Amino acid sequence: MAEVAEADFLLASRGTARELGAWVVAAMFDRAGRPAFALADGTLHLGALAGEWRAVAAHDGAVLSACADARDGWLTGGDDGKLMRIAPDGAAALVADYRGKWVDHVAAHEAGVRAASVGKVAHLLDGAGRALKSLPHPSSVGGLAFDAKGKRLAASHYNGASLWFVGAKEDKPKLLEWKGSHHGIAFSPDGTHVVTAMQEPSLHGWRLADGQHMRMSGYPSKTRSLSFTARGRWLATSGAESVVLWPFFGGGPMGKAPTEIAGGDEVLCSAVACHPQHEVVAAGFGDGLVLMAEIASGKVVPIAPPRGGAVTSLAWSANGAQLAFGTESGHAGLIDLARR
């Protein structure tokens, strides 16, 4: 998009941006649509389209993981061993202290359940912070994801993933096996598939009904970001010079070539996020460029111009009216996409 003038990017007319000074670990919205940015310096910045941004000290060290909390506000895990809740007003409260062990990944569901991984163990907690159970894995957990109803938790690790029922009286996981190191993980919206991003430049998936394997390869770089469209028809991924979309309809991606959109500048896509309602995907690139693209037509809309640092995180508000992004250099932005 080198030929696009800066004034043509939506950030100029419909957004705001800040230089936050540290790696943006997660750009996110809470359940009520409030934006926040978790940083590697241990702070959480509460954003706003208009008005002041507020910095909250969340951790004595780096934020390693962050997400929207079960009700409102945000949940963060740090290298100080603490799991923290940041309320909408910026008040920080300790949820759990794992005594100096890194809280690598966090997840929460509006059903009132939270998960935090510490080494090989995924800890389940309720909405009040009470410990429910601790789920052991054969190696360090690489990623966590709840299904759409919050009834199952998937955890990736070496040689596959484990699928747990949150409310089970006897905790025995369904093992999804595939050799190699598995990191990022996602449930399809209908709960029928689980997909992981692997250490090598490929994805692996399982169809839960029959255990059918799905190997998705051909990437020039490791896939660090994956996102299903709202109805689960497509899986958008980073790791190539375009947004790579795998079809999950008509029998799934087995034996099918992916669709590629929004490429051409020879810069790797570093982050993706699918719109919560429409078949539209937001994408960030290694030079800081942010755009969104309609999957059916391939039409691209420029969001934010390159700023030199790779986009590390993208997020939509639940109603799809706002988009947030952050980069490894600490550049963060909010865009208002509501109809006017």
Stockholm file with secondary structure:
# STOCKHOLM 1.0

chainA/1-340         MAEVAEADFLLASRGTARELGAWVVAAMFDRAGRPAFALADGTLHLGALAGEWRAVAAHDGAVLSACADARDGWLTGGDDGKLMRIAPDGAAALVADYRGKWVDHVAAHEAGVRAASVGKVAHLLDGAGRALKSLPHPSSVGGLAFDAKGKRLAASHYNGASLWFVGAKEDKPKLLEWKGSHHGIAFSPDGTHVVTAMQEPSLHGWRLADGQHMRMSGYPSKTRSLSFTARGRWLATSGAESVVLWPFFGGGPMGKAPTEIAGGDEVLCSAVACHPQHEVVAAGFGDGLVLMAEIASGKVVPIAPPRGGAVTSLAWSANGAQLAFGTESGHAGLIDLARR
#=GR chainA/1-340 SS CTTSCGGGSHHHHHEEEEECSSCEEEEEECTTCCEEEEETTSEEEECCSSSCCEEEECCSSCEEEEEECSSSSEEEEETTSEEEEECTTSCEEEEEECTTCCCCEEEEETTTEEEEEETTEEEEEETTSCEEEEEECSSCCCEEEECTTSSEEEEEEEEEEEEEETTCSSCCCEEEEEEEEEEEEEECTTSSEEEEEESSSCEEEEETTTTEEEEECCCSSCCCCEEECTTSSEEEECSSSSEEEEECSSSCSTTCCCEEESCCSSCCEEEEEECSSSSEEEEEETTSCEEEEETTTCCEEEEECCCSSCEEEEEECTTSSEEEEEETTSEEEEEECCCC
#=GC SS_cons         CTTSCGGGSHHHHHEEEEECSSCEEEEEECTTCCEEEEETTSEEEECCSSSCCEEEECCSSCEEEEEECSSSSEEEEETTSEEEEECTTSCEEEEEECTTCCCCEEEEETTTEEEEEETTEEEEEETTSCEEEEEECSSCCCEEEECTTSSEEEEEEEEEEEEEETTCSSCCCEEEEEEEEEEEEEECTTSSEEEEEESSSCEEEEETTTTEEEEECCCSSCCCCEEECTTSSEEEECSSSSEEEEECSSSCSTTCCCEEESCCSSCCEEEEEECSSSSEEEEEETTSCEEEEETTTCCEEEEECCCSSCEEEEEECTTSSEEEEEETTSEEEEEECCCC
//
